[in-house]
Amino acid sequence: MAVLTVIMVMLIVTVLGVAALTVSGMENKMSGLHRTMEASGQAAESCLGTGANVILQTLLPESG
């Protein structure tokens, strides 16, 4: 009877361990996606600023 109890407890702990590994792997993927999205947003903002500068220089050339 005690052996059956120990086996059941070990099975439950194993299932919990596998679930924890799965969740931590998913969190790593999500954080990587967040970093990628943040970097792409910063790149887009930079492109918008550069485009605005080009348009301003084209429409309003400085006399020099």
Steps between C-alpha positions, in 0.01 A plus 500: 500500500781741581671424169184591311477830688863583424453416132190722480682791668796460264264498201331819617836672558620391155188639333543829687865517393417443135229766518743748657757437224236551233384829653855632538576413136189686390599802710842507333337500156266779603780717637700448180198605295455808719865604446461450124182705488658779703805513272282507188292782648812703567622435144166616360511820704853566376390452139209738550732767640746457214218518245365817657847657486539408132161649416578819690837535327336445162213743550690762697857507365731721695665775302865446548 
